[in-house]
Amino acid sequence: MAKKESDETVHYDGPSGGWGSLRGISRIFGKEWDSPAALETLRRQNKPGGFMCVSCAWAKPAKPHAFEFCENGAKATLWEQTSHRCTPDFFARHTVSELREWKDHDLEQQGRLTHPLRYDPDTDRYVETSWEDAFAAIGRELKAIDPKSAIFYASGRASLETSYLYALFARLYGHNNLPDSSNMCHETTSVGLKKVIGSPVGTCVLSDFDQCDAIFFFGQNTGSNSPRFLHPLQRAVERGCKIVTFNPVREKGLIEFVNPQDPAQMTVGKPTEISCQYHQVRPGGDIAAIMGMCKHVLARENRQWEEQRHHLLDVDFLKQHTKDFENFVQSVRTAGWEEIERESGLSRADLEAAADVYCDARAVIGIYGMGVTQHVHGSQTIGMLVNLLLMRGNIGREGAGISPVRGHSNVQGQRTVGISEKPELVPLDHLAEQFGFDPPRDKGMNTVEACEGILDGTVQAFVGLGGNFVRAIPEREKMERAWTGMRLTVQIATKLNRSHLINGKVAYLLPCLGRSEEDMQESGPQAVTMEDSLSCIHGSLGKRKPASEHLLSELAIVAGMAKATLPQNPKVRWDEWIGDYAKVRDLIEQTYPDRFSDFNARVFTPGGFYRGNKARDRIWSTESGKAEFTIPEKLNAVGAEDAVGRYRLITMRSNDQFNTTIYGNSDRMRGIEGTRDVLLMSPAEIAAAGLREGQVVSLVSDAEDGEHRQVDGLTVTPFDLPRGCVGAYYPEMNPLIPLWYHDQLSKTPAAKAVPVRILA
């Protein structure tokens, strides 16, 4: 069901936050039949000495709220702490082929996995096995193949300690094939930002949001993806900061917010209006929008100099810290307003109004999300946003900077401690000296390259440290057919998902502890750590009773596989490390002394400890040694030109999901209830296409490669979107995304402007 407003588009009447969020949490609590102990766990969530949320990677303040969790964070915790159990008896009742027909939500609804499982191809069922037998079999299979034909994938939730040992295992084994979920979302940041400012991560810290005068958002849905971010945004607005948003979709979180922890606002107060301007840019049109703003900034600089003999631009910063500014200025002057308006879908007046906010602000922060990174030319959009910020020195000082908002809770931290297919990003010489081996120096496979290897048969083994890889990747149907050709597949998980049902010839499903659960080892209860979006490291200590006595920690599972696979090495002491995770943190400090000095002493620093960022200190680790202005090749970031009947498909996440985890069929903040099988279109586009509301249609790929890709059963639903685009849910639309359709530099799948046609 969908609620419509007067202009006949679905919508949500309320603000983000407020009573709607509390009802959303209560619904999941009731569905999971959890105990009152869950409330105590939520009370400890994201607090010093507590446990860190397994959902988004937003920062944790040094002085937390009484309840330092959001709707999605609470859902993730309740989902993990469910009283439902997925036991060997469940698999005795259902074949794997049968379970492939189930919906994602229904698979995870079976609850926590309780025993290590082996896939039996003769009965097409998972059967119980022992940890010893599982590790021995995995070790035999890995030893029997070329290490470079194996993929070790990591989702974004594994701790720094687990990630470090997992990467070490891979390199001791003999490969750098370490893709992670960053490859599917923010690898464009890692590549694009590093190219222009020398840092693969953002430059802001949490205190900057208390000092900025303006914030510019591009393609980031704060209300659903990182709701705790709304608290500092609300404070910023209340002290006079102006927020300008560019997004094809009018997301409630950046329109208005009611703080669920403010009794007055929850009862008699008015919602806080977050954005002073909200511009519905065309998908991929951010390059043109920023170019238009830059034109106006230059025009105001010229006028101000002529009238006042005072620069608007930070000319001292530009001279000392940047490269190629004059070439960039020439490109801005050459760009025509007609093309800028066409490609952005916005008027010159709107872009000049946005630029005026930028010009009038002393300190500006630029925010972006996957609406920028998941385009064929997403790296160039990042370059343009950096260009805008550099013009007035808004990188490398208090209250200013660039701040990509990362998704999964430790996806940024995994890269920090060695989960990378790029050997130049890892201190291999340190590892060689620490552990007495010669690490592989050749480039490993990222996600797209791993998929290509599975398709052509060169990849023989896949080990998944969490996640739902098969469901998250492009070309899902083709990939699922090829997946069964691998010799070995291993999945480490807390709950059942679709990736566990697409198996190699030998397959294991290994259940692990959740982050909120007590991890008891030889030296006592263990803490783990993770890194947030703002480069701060936080300790996490679980206290909940484990879901099953048969569960192992992620570190113990990694160590068990490694011991069964690798030859003896006196410098590699798996049992000692698993007995005391503090010793793993000592190893991390030895490998990365500049980032993790006094690591163990700082684990539970309130607000986390900052690991540093040279670009924040205006030390530019680029080829030129300066921050680099770039010139975009074109004014849109999409990889397919406009054509009659072709639409740009935006893949979207609902308010009731996190990544591929579907909590239910409620997308409250878009007014859509009870279904995910929708095709969102503006009323004008529905009419122009000769369609009608409620009509069931198919989407077909319009990529010009001769491949047929199709998703059926989508109900046409009127929704407020710019011209030439449609919207539908991820991951259901992944079959429409060609594997080759990705950012040019990072190979991040371009899921935000997929070329499609509608088949009525």
Secondary structure, DSSP 8 states (H G I E B T S, - for coil): -B-B-TTS-B--SS-EEHHHHHHHHHHHHHHHT--THHHHHHHHBTSTTSB--SSB-----SS--SS---HHHHHHHHHHT-S-EE-HHHHHHS-HHHHTTS-HHHHHTT-EE-S-EEEETTTTEEEE--HHHHHHHHHHHHHTS-GGGEEEEE-TTS-HHHHHHHHHHHHHHT-----BGGGGTTHHHHHHHHHHHS-SS----GGGGGT-SEEEEES--HHHH-GGGHHHHHHHHHTT-EEEEE-SS--GGGTEEE-TT-HHHHHT---EE--SEEE---TTTHHHHHHHHHHHHHHHHHHHHHHHS--SS-HHHHHHHEESHHHHHHHHHHS-HHHHHHHH---HHHHHHHHHHHHH-SSEEEEE-HHHHSSTTHHHHHHHHHHHHHHTT-SSSTT-EEEE---BTTHHHHHHTT--S-GGGS-HHHHHHHHTS----S----HHHHHHHHHHT---EEEEESS-HHHHSSSHHHHHHHHTTSSEEEEEESB--GGGGS--SEEEEEEB--TTB--EETTEE--EEEE-TTSEEEEE---B--S-TT-B-HHHHHHHHHHHHS---TT--HHHHHH-HHHHHHHHHHH-TTT-TTTGGGTT-TT-EE---GGGGT---SSSSSEE----SSS---SS---TT-EEEEEE--TTEETTEE--SEEGGGTEES-S-EEEE-HHHHHHTT--TT-EEEEEE--TTS---EEEEEEEEE----TTEEEEETTTTGGGS-TT-B-TTT--B-TTSEEEEEE-
